[in-house]
Amino acid sequence: MEPCRLSFKRSGEILEDYLMEKPGRAGKRAWLRRLVAEVGREVLPGRRPRGNPRVVKCPRVKWRGKRTVKGKPPRPERPFGEVITLVELPV
């Protein structure tokens, strides 16, 4: 049996139910055999053949690409100390 035909959701539910019981030391193999057998009975029906092949669609871009900046950014004309003025706040 193909693993992709097993029901993932139902397998999880069965496992949850089986984890509620606590098998004894001698019964672990039998417990595991019963678990695997019950999960194996939950087979999904076969899939229909695909009508259209899967393809990767090209994304549509709304905006133009980022242009590279030519040249260097403008440099300040005056030093930082001349531009900033410290003001004392009244108390």
C-alpha positions in Angstrom: 0.0 0.0 0.0 1.2 3.5 -0.8 1.9 5.7 2.2 0.3 8.7 0.5 -3.0 6.9 0.4 -3.2 6.7 4.2 -5.3 9.2 6.0 -3.0 11.5 8.0 -5.8 13.0 10.1 -7.4 9.7 10.9 -4.0 8.1 11.7 -3.4 10.9 14.3 -6.8 10.3 15.9 -6.2 6.5 16.1 -2.7 7.1 17.6 -4.3 9.5 20.2 -6.8 6.8 21.2 -4.1 4.1 21.4 -1.9 6.3 23.6 -4.7 6.5 26.2 -4.3 2.8 26.9 -1.1 1.6 28.6 0.1 -1.7 27.3 1.9 -4.0 29.8 5.5 -5.1 29.2 4.5 -8.3 27.5 1.7 -6.7 25.4 3.7 -3.9 23.7 4.3 -5.9 20.5 0.6 -6.9 20.3 -0.4 -3.3 21.0 1.9 -2.0 18.2 0.7 -4.7 15.8 -3.0 -3.7 16.4 -2.1 0.0 16.0 -0.3 -0.5 12.7 -3.2 -2.8 11.5 -5.9 -0.2 12.3 -4.0 2.7 10.7 -3.5 0.5 7.6 -7.2 0.0 7.3 -7.8 3.8 7.0 -7.0 4.0 3.2 -8.2 7.0 1.2 -9.7 6.5 -2.3 -7.5 6.8 -5.3 -7.0 10.2 -6.8 -8.2 11.3 -10.2 -5.5 12.0 -12.7 -4.6 15.7 -12.9 -6.3 17.6 -15.6 -3.7 20.3 -16.0 0.0 19.7 -15.2 1.6 21.7 -12.4 3.5 24.7 -13.5 5.3 27.6 -11.7 3.5 30.8 -12.5 5.6 33.9 -13.0 4.9 36.6 -10.4 3.6 39.9 -11.8 5.5 42.9 -10.5 3.5 46.1 -10.0 6.5 48.4 -9.6 9.6 49.0 -11.6 12.9 47.6 -10.3 15.0 49.6 -7.9 17.5 51.8 -9.7 21.0 52.0 -8.4 22.2 55.4 -7.1 24.9 56.8 -9.2 27.4 59.0 -7.5 28.0 59.7 -3.8 25.4 61.1 -1.4 25.7 64.9 -0.7 28.0 65.8 2.1 27.1 68.5 4.7 28.7 71.9 4.1 29.2 72.9 7.7 30.6 70.9 10.6 28.1 69.3 13.1 29.2 71.6 16.0 28.2 74.8 14.0 24.7 73.5 13.1 23.6 72.3 16.6 22.7 74.9 19.2 22.3 73.9 22.9 19.4 75.6 24.7 18.9 75.5 28.4 15.3 74.8 29.5 13.7 77.1 32.1 13.1 75.5 35.5 
